[in-house]
Amino acid sequence: MRGWLPGAVTGLGLLLAAPLDAATTSSFTVTAQIVAGCLVVGGVSSYGTLDYGSRSALFSGFAGTSLGGSTVTFQCTPGVALSMSVDGGQNSAGGTRNLKRTGGTQLLAYQLYRDAAYSQNLGIGQSVAVSYSDPTAIKLPVYGRVQLPGTLPAGAYTDVVQVTVSW
């Protein structure tokens, strides 16, 4: 009987160990959804300055400029339809944007465009598409043009316009 007992204990040990070696398999799903969108880089307090520079009060003719000095760029998911609109500014009157002389009442009309050739007017509140080739460095296409009459008093003429960007 002695020979039988150790073998029986060993066999019993194998029976008890069998369930510990059992393996179960299952699976789970991993998913992600990327939604189209844009990110404003550089803050949104100011998109830059449309600066016509300094001109003599006697200068008459056109002056043009582009939205410069901007630290704001947009990064968008490739293919996102980005658009912008610009309001009439603080000094608009009768559908015209105006610069106003600081400390005075004199107005100087100006126009905004979305191209450097000044051929695509950017109307007040008009939503326009913003095209881009690099979705990681999108700048707003805003150009300005003013007709200086040569008869305005010297001084700083300013306006503030609000830009709305949507996607």
TADAQUI-V804290 format. One record per residue. N is the residue number from 1. RES is the residue in three letters. PSI is psi in radians with two decimals (none if undefined). OMEGA is omega in degrees with one decimal (NA if undefined). D_CENTER is the distance of its C-alpha to the mean C-alpha in Angstrom with 1 decimal. Layout:
[[N/RES/PSI/OMEGA/D_CENTER] [N/RES/PSI/OMEGA/D_CENTER]]
This chain:
[[1/MET/-0.48/179.9/88.1] [2/ARG/-0.68/179.4/86.5] [3/GLY/-0.51/-177.8/85.1] [4/TRP/-0.60/-174.8/83.6] [5/LEU/-0.82/178.6/81.8] [6/PRO/-0.66/178.0/79.5] [7/GLY/-0.64/179.0/78.5] [8/ALA/-0.68/179.4/77.9] [9/VAL/-0.69/178.1/75.7] [10/THR/-0.78/178.2/73.8] [11/GLY/-0.67/178.0/73.4] [12/LEU/-0.67/177.6/72.3] [13/GLY/-0.67/177.6/69.7] [14/LEU/-0.64/178.3/68.3] [15/LEU/-0.64/180.0/68.1] [16/LEU/-0.55/-178.0/66.2] [17/ALA/-0.39/-175.9/63.8] [18/ALA/-0.81/180.0/62.8] [19/PRO/-0.44/179.0/60.3] [20/LEU/-0.45/179.6/58.5] [21/ASP/-0.02/-176.8/57.7] [22/ALA/2.44/179.4/56.2] [23/ALA/2.49/174.9/52.6] [24/THR/2.55/176.4/50.2] [25/THR/2.57/176.9/47.2] [26/SER/-3.11/179.0/44.4] [27/SER/2.87/172.5/40.8] [28/PHE/2.78/-176.8/37.4] [29/THR/2.41/175.3/34.2] [30/VAL/2.22/-179.0/30.9] [31/THR/2.79/172.2/27.8] [32/ALA/2.51/176.1/24.0] [33/GLN/2.13/178.0/21.5] [34/ILE/2.11/179.3/18.1] [35/VAL/2.51/179.6/15.8] [36/ALA/2.47/178.9/13.0] [37/GLY/-3.12/179.7/9.5] [38/CYS/2.76/179.3/6.1] [39/LEU/2.33/176.2/5.6] [40/VAL/2.13/-178.4/4.2] [41/VAL/2.25/175.8/7.0] [42/GLY/0.14/179.4/9.5] [43/GLY/2.88/-177.1/9.6] [44/VAL/0.31/-178.3/8.7] [45/SER/-0.52/179.2/12.2] [46/SER/2.30/178.2/11.9] [47/TYR/-0.03/179.7/9.7] [48/GLY/-2.81/-177.3/13.0] [49/THR/2.32/173.0/16.3] [50/LEU/1.67/-169.6/17.8] [51/ASP/2.01/177.6/21.3] [52/TYR/-0.12/179.0/24.3] [53/GLY/-2.92/179.7/26.4] [54/SER/2.38/177.2/30.1] [55/ARG/2.66/174.9/32.6] [56/SER/2.55/176.8/36.2] [57/ALA/-0.34/-179.4/37.0] [58/LEU/-0.12/-179.3/39.3] [59/PHE/2.29/172.9/36.7] [60/SER/2.37/-178.5/36.3] [61/GLY/-3.09/-177.8/33.9] [62/PHE/2.55/170.5/30.3] [63/ALA/2.37/-179.4/27.7] [64/GLY/2.76/-179.7/24.3] [65/THR/3.01/175.7/21.1] [66/SER/2.83/178.8/17.5] [67/LEU/1.84/-175.9/14.5] [68/GLY/3.01/179.1/15.5] [69/GLY/0.20/-176.9/15.6] [70/SER/2.30/173.3/11.9] [71/THR/0.03/-177.3/11.2] [72/VAL/2.23/171.2/7.5] [73/THR/2.83/176.5/5.8] [74/PHE/2.53/171.3/3.4] [75/GLN/2.20/-176.3/6.3] [76/CYS/2.68/170.9/7.5] [77/THR/2.29/180.0/11.1] [78/PRO/2.34/178.3/13.1] [79/GLY/-0.09/179.6/13.9] [80/VAL/2.37/176.2/11.2] [81/ALA/1.89/-178.3/11.4] [82/LEU/2.40/177.5/8.3] [83/SER/2.81/179.2/9.5] [84/MET/2.75/170.9/9.6] [85/SER/2.65/-178.2/12.6] [86/VAL/2.31/-179.6/14.2] [87/ASP/-3.01/-176.5/17.2] [88/GLY/-0.10/-178.3/20.5] [89/GLY/-3.14/-176.7/20.3] [90/GLN/-0.30/-172.8/23.0] [91/ASN/0.40/-177.2/25.7] [92/SER/2.57/178.8/25.5] [93/ALA/2.23/176.9/28.8] [94/GLY/0.61/178.6/30.0] [95/GLY/0.23/-179.8/26.7] [96/THR/2.36/173.0/26.3] [97/ARG/2.45/-177.8/23.8] [98/ASN/2.48/165.9/25.9] [99/LEU/2.50/179.9/26.0] [100/LYS/2.41/-179.9/28.6] [101/ARG/2.25/177.6/31.0] [102/THR/2.22/-179.7/30.8] [103/GLY/0.15/-179.2/34.1] [104/GLY/-2.97/-179.1/35.0] [105/THR/-0.05/-176.5/34.6] [106/GLN/2.43/179.9/34.1] [107/LEU/2.59/176.5/31.2] [108/LEU/1.97/-177.8/29.7] [109/ALA/2.50/175.4/27.9] [110/TYR/2.79/179.7/24.9] [111/GLN/2.62/175.3/22.8] [112/LEU/2.55/-178.7/19.2] [113/TYR/2.86/177.1/18.6] [114/ARG/0.24/176.3/16.0] [115/ASP/2.69/-176.9/18.2] [116/ALA/-0.30/178.6/20.2] [117/ALA/-0.02/-178.7/23.5] [118/TYR/0.69/-179.1/22.9] [119/SER/-0.26/-178.9/23.9] [120/GLN/1.65/-177.3/21.0] [121/ASN/2.48/175.6/21.0] [122/LEU/1.58/-175.0/18.0] [123/GLY/2.84/179.9/20.1] [124/ILE/2.13/179.0/19.8] [125/GLY/0.06/-178.3/17.8] [126/GLN/2.20/176.7/17.6] [127/SER/2.21/-179.8/14.8] [128/VAL/2.59/178.2/14.1] [129/ALA/2.48/174.7/12.6] [130/VAL/1.95/179.4/10.2] [131/SER/2.66/-178.9/12.1] [132/TYR/2.68/176.9/11.6] [133/SER/-0.48/178.9/14.2] [134/ASP/1.88/-176.5/12.7] [135/PRO/-0.06/179.7/10.2] [136/THR/-0.06/-178.0/9.9] [137/ALA/1.23/-177.5/9.2] [138/ILE/2.20/176.3/7.1] [139/LYS/2.65/179.7/7.8] [140/LEU/2.26/180.0/8.2] [141/PRO/1.56/179.4/11.9] [142/VAL/2.20/179.6/13.8] [143/TYR/2.54/-178.8/17.5] [144/GLY/2.64/179.0/20.2] [145/ARG/2.40/-179.7/23.9] [146/VAL/2.50/174.7/26.8] [147/GLN/1.93/178.9/30.5] [148/LEU/2.20/-175.4/32.4] [149/PRO/-0.28/-177.7/35.9] [150/GLY/0.18/-177.5/37.7] [151/THR/0.05/-177.4/39.2] [152/LEU/2.59/176.1/36.7] [153/PRO/2.61/178.0/37.7] [154/ALA/2.62/178.5/36.2] [155/GLY/3.07/177.6/33.4] [156/ALA/2.22/178.9/29.7] [157/TYR/2.23/-175.6/27.9] [158/THR/2.85/172.8/24.5] [159/ASP/2.76/175.2/22.1] [160/VAL/2.14/178.1/19.0] [161/VAL/2.64/178.9/16.7] [162/GLN/2.28/178.8/14.1] [163/VAL/2.35/175.0/10.9] [164/THR/2.14/179.4/9.7] [165/VAL/2.32/-179.5/6.7] [166/SER/2.74/178.5/8.1] [167/TRP/none/NA/8.9]]
